[in-house]
Amino acid sequence: MGRPRTNDAAVGERLVACATEMFATRPQESVTVRALATAAGTSTAAVYTLFQGKDGLIREVRDRAVAGLFQNLTAVPASEAALEDLYALAAAYRRWGREHHHLYTVLFGGAQSFDPSGTVGDHDPVRPLLSAIDRAVADHTLAGDTTLIAVSLWVALHGLVTLELAGTLDDTTAETAFRSTIHAVLRGWATPTAFPDLRRTT
């Protein structure tokens, strides 16, 4: 009888789950390979065999966060109204953050934080947002640089979601703040002809 596999997919999943929680809730330097292995009920060798060490495990957690957020945003159907799509994308982003507290924290402020000035890849979560903004600029609803508009929208969303995850806002306040903040950002980039309609949006 062969030796039982100790570094299989199940062990890898336990390590990823433990790493996600630990990287989101503890200082990175305090999360050692030994601590990760102990939390997952395995050996330090498993971390190196499956992920080539702590940095590889961090990348795996972050890659999963990126893939999950990208899948969530690309599932938002595109319509003929770019501004409605932007609002729907913002709502999807917020919903994913609320449902994946630890992954969100790792991705946007944890062990390997998001760089909004980085190169946009084919599976970058910001790509659906950029596409909708491009459409809004093309139909003269919004005016400005696409990247700057995207960053301003992300800053507003990130601030809101971070406050929600910290428990600072109750549900009613958070919902009101979300609607008013997203509309305010869009009004800030609106063209003169589109502004009146946005101004009436509640």
C-alpha positions as CSV (number, residue, x, y, z in Angstrom):
1,M,0.0,0.0,0.0
2,G,1.4,3.4,-1.0
3,R,1.9,6.3,1.4
4,P,-1.2,8.5,1.9
5,R,-1.2,11.8,0.1
6,T,-0.7,14.6,2.7
7,N,-0.3,17.5,0.3
8,D,-3.4,17.0,-1.8
9,A,-6.1,19.4,-3.1
10,A,-8.0,19.3,0.2
11,V,-4.9,20.4,2.1
12,G,-4.4,23.2,-0.4
13,E,-8.0,24.4,0.1
14,R,-7.6,24.4,3.9
15,L,-4.4,26.4,3.5
16,V,-6.1,28.9,1.2
17,A,-9.0,29.3,3.6
18,C,-6.8,29.8,6.6
19,A,-4.5,32.2,4.7
20,T,-7.4,34.3,3.5
21,E,-8.7,34.7,7.1
22,M,-5.2,35.3,8.6
23,F,-3.9,37.8,5.9
24,A,-7.2,39.8,6.3
25,T,-7.1,40.0,10.0
26,R,-3.5,40.0,11.1
27,P,-0.3,42.0,10.2
28,Q,1.4,40.2,7.4
29,E,4.7,39.8,9.2
30,S,2.9,37.9,12.0
31,V,1.6,35.3,9.6
32,T,4.4,32.7,9.3
33,V,4.5,29.5,7.3
34,R,4.3,27.6,10.6
35,A,1.3,29.5,11.7
36,L,-0.4,28.9,8.4
37,A,0.4,25.2,8.5
38,T,-0.8,24.8,12.1
39,A,-4.1,26.6,11.4
40,A,-4.7,24.3,8.4
41,G,-3.7,21.1,10.3
42,T,-0.8,20.3,8.1
43,S,3.0,20.6,7.9
44,T,5.1,23.5,6.8
45,A,6.3,21.3,3.9
46,A,2.8,21.4,2.5
47,V,3.0,25.2,2.1
48,Y,6.2,24.8,0.1
49,T,5.1,21.8,-1.9
50,L,1.7,23.2,-2.9
51,F,2.5,27.0,-3.1
52,Q,6.3,27.3,-3.1
53,G,6.1,29.2,0.2
54,K,4.2,32.0,1.9
55,D,4.5,34.4,-1.1
56,G,3.0,31.8,-3.4
57,L,0.1,31.3,-1.0
58,I,-0.5,35.0,-0.8
59,R,-0.6,35.1,-4.6
60,E,-3.1,32.3,-4.7
61,V,-5.4,34.0,-2.3
62,R,-5.2,37.3,-4.2
63,D,-5.7,35.5,-7.5
64,R,-8.9,33.9,-6.2
65,A,-10.1,37.3,-5.0
66,V,-9.4,38.9,-8.4
67,A,-11.1,36.0,-10.2
68,G,-14.2,36.1,-8.0
69,L,-14.7,39.9,-8.3
70,F,-14.1,39.7,-12.1
71,Q,-16.7,37.0,-12.4
72,N,-19.2,38.9,-10.4
73,L,-18.8,42.1,-12.4
74,T,-18.7,40.5,-15.8
75,A,-22.0,38.8,-14.9
76,V,-23.7,42.2,-14.9
77,P,-25.5,42.4,-18.2
78,A,-24.8,45.4,-20.5
79,S,-27.6,47.6,-21.6
80,E,-28.0,50.5,-23.9
81,A,-27.8,52.9,-20.9
82,A,-24.1,53.2,-19.9
83,L,-24.9,55.1,-16.7
84,E,-27.4,52.4,-15.5
85,D,-24.7,49.8,-16.2
86,L,-22.2,51.8,-14.1
87,Y,-24.6,51.9,-11.2
88,A,-25.3,48.2,-11.6
89,L,-21.5,47.5,-11.6
90,A,-21.1,49.6,-8.5
91,A,-23.9,47.6,-6.8
92,A,-22.3,44.3,-7.8
93,Y,-18.9,45.5,-6.5
94,R,-20.4,46.4,-3.2
95,R,-22.3,43.2,-2.9
96,W,-19.2,41.1,-3.6
97,G,-17.3,43.0,-1.0
98,R,-20.0,42.5,1.6
99,E,-20.3,38.8,0.8
100,H,-16.5,38.1,0.8
101,H,-15.2,40.2,3.7
102,H,-11.8,38.5,4.0
103,L,-11.1,38.2,0.3
104,Y,-12.0,41.9,-0.1
105,T,-9.7,42.9,2.7
106,V,-6.8,40.9,1.2
107,L,-7.3,42.3,-2.2
108,F,-7.8,46.0,-1.2
109,G,-5.5,46.5,1.7
110,G,-4.2,43.1,2.9
111,A,-1.0,41.2,2.2
112,Q,-0.9,42.2,-1.5
113,S,-3.0,45.3,-2.1
114,F,-4.6,46.5,-5.3
115,D,-2.7,49.0,-7.4
116,P,-5.2,51.2,-9.3
117,S,-2.4,52.6,-11.5
118,G,-1.3,49.1,-12.7
119,T,-1.8,47.7,-16.2
120,V,-5.3,46.4,-16.9
121,G,-5.3,42.8,-18.0
122,D,-8.0,40.8,-19.8
123,H,-9.4,39.5,-16.5
124,D,-8.9,42.6,-14.4
125,P,-12.0,43.4,-12.4
126,V,-11.8,47.0,-13.5
127,R,-12.2,46.1,-17.2
128,P,-16.1,46.0,-17.1
129,L,-16.1,49.4,-15.4
130,L,-13.7,50.9,-18.0
131,S,-15.9,49.5,-20.8
132,A,-19.0,51.1,-19.4
133,I,-17.2,54.4,-18.8
134,D,-15.9,54.4,-22.4
135,R,-19.5,54.0,-23.6
136,A,-20.7,56.8,-21.4
137,V,-17.9,59.1,-22.7
138,A,-18.7,58.1,-26.3
139,D,-22.4,58.9,-26.0
140,H,-21.5,62.3,-24.4
141,T,-23.0,61.5,-21.0
142,L,-19.7,61.7,-19.2
143,A,-16.7,63.8,-20.1
144,G,-13.2,63.1,-18.9
145,D,-10.4,60.6,-18.9
146,T,-11.7,57.1,-18.5
147,T,-9.0,56.0,-16.0
148,L,-9.6,59.1,-13.8
149,I,-13.4,58.5,-13.8
150,A,-12.8,54.9,-12.9
151,V,-10.4,55.7,-10.0
152,S,-12.8,58.3,-8.6
153,L,-15.7,55.9,-8.7
154,W,-13.5,53.2,-7.1
155,V,-12.3,55.5,-4.4
156,A,-15.9,56.3,-3.4
157,L,-16.9,52.6,-3.5
158,H,-13.9,51.4,-1.6
159,G,-14.5,54.0,1.1
160,L,-18.1,52.9,1.5
161,V,-17.5,49.2,1.5
162,T,-14.6,49.6,3.9
163,L,-16.9,51.5,6.3
164,E,-19.6,48.8,5.9
165,L,-17.2,46.0,6.6
166,A,-15.9,47.7,9.7
167,G,-19.5,48.0,11.0
168,T,-19.4,51.7,11.0
169,L,-22.6,52.1,9.0
170,D,-26.0,50.5,9.7
171,D,-27.8,49.0,6.7
172,T,-30.2,52.0,6.1
173,T,-27.4,54.5,6.3
174,A,-25.1,52.4,4.1
175,E,-27.8,52.0,1.4
176,T,-28.6,55.7,1.4
177,A,-24.9,56.6,1.3
178,F,-24.3,54.2,-1.6
179,R,-27.0,55.7,-3.8
180,S,-26.2,59.3,-3.1
181,T,-22.4,58.8,-3.4
182,I,-22.5,57.0,-6.7
183,H,-24.9,59.5,-8.2
184,A,-22.7,62.3,-6.9
185,V,-19.6,60.9,-8.5
186,L,-21.4,60.4,-11.8
187,R,-22.8,63.9,-11.7
188,G,-19.3,65.2,-11.1
189,W,-18.2,63.8,-14.5
190,A,-21.5,64.4,-16.3
191,T,-21.6,66.6,-19.4
192,P,-23.8,69.8,-19.2
193,T,-26.6,68.1,-21.2
194,A,-26.6,65.0,-19.1
195,F,-26.3,66.8,-15.7
196,P,-29.9,67.9,-15.3
197,D,-31.2,64.3,-15.6
198,L,-28.6,63.0,-13.2
199,R,-29.3,65.9,-10.8
200,R,-32.9,64.6,-10.5
201,T,-31.8,61.1,-9.8
202,T,-32.5,60.1,-6.2
